[in-house]
């Protein structure tokens, strides 16, 4: 008696190959048979008319702390995601040093849920153990974040590390890789990542490369200096001899729309010269991050207390204000200040701001938008989430069609009204971009969500439907699959994702979360 048999489905195996008809049998967490299955099982799923494919691997997910938040665990599952890559953009929950722990917690504030996180770890290994003990809803593939490592050793200082500090950072990266990380990430637009020169990153990426890890990067600039940033990334790839993943590729800011054609060309040239550079993307023309990121990097030195102090000092505040916007009224993150949508605050009194734009709040509070932004940062001690309308829809399609692009949600969960990608990324690609706009074939889209990320990360038993692989599976209806989350009402589940199986256990049945959380830490050394 097997655990599960999925009968009569159209198999899309994650390799990009065209679909074929077969049954799939699952037992003890693994795929045990594909073809005409004559055995019997405890559970039989009739997938007639539906697609059966590998569980989606979210290449860029930020689940690092929200996976401890037990109130909700189904927003990724119900999209078909069974594995999430954590630790992107330089943000990881470990290592956590006592002397800089407060700074790290503030750095992580905008991706920290209100409850469930006990911060009871110090090393990367201890953190992974805590994740394991918490039985997450999806599998975690960890990266170690450069921002976190830098804060552990040097706090939030705008200078190069001393030789000793660099050695200590190298040691921490080595320790994380040893504990099972799949690579190192940077967020070079954020502080303190922004304070690091290229050589510092190369030195640390070399350590990850020695363990066979990858380098994932939120680049220094995705707007005016997009091409320079891609070139810096390629230099790191070459200097550290490491495979590279460029995160959430885009051209931010109206003046830069269309630049992705050039950036994709630079990436293709690098590949032609033998460098392993690939990218990921979320299917939306607005980004989302911490509001603090719009401030000039110098004004963020020292962390949250210092930022608040500077914003309270009228002279420094007006200096920041003078540098905040370019001649088109856009911030350093691209996108017009007035259009920024507030997605999350910590305090009760500012809950009313969630789901409103800075322009709406400016009318409501009778203040300039810029002052609303600054005052919110002060009142919330910088724990403010935002959505930023910075991209063009044509660019989104251009990047999606590139053969080097995989899908990653960048879906950082927030309790307020997060970016709709948290609930909608995968069904949106399958509904809007495959079925409606015909930007991709279904098989290609599935490959970008499964076999391709698995190959990049080196997840040897995930991302394809093969006998002996982990039984992470999705059954979906290609005729109706669709996202329902919008910018103003983002906490809406998709339709058309009928079954999701994680490690051989049914986590979603008939489109509903079953309450089963069968995720594990996928350690590079397992
Ligand atoms: Zn990022």
Boltz pocket constraint, residues with backbone or C-beta under 6 A from the ligand:
constraints:
  - pocket:
      binder: B
      contacts: [[A, 88], [A, 89], [A, 187], [A, 218], [A, 247], [A, 248]]
      max_distance: 6.0
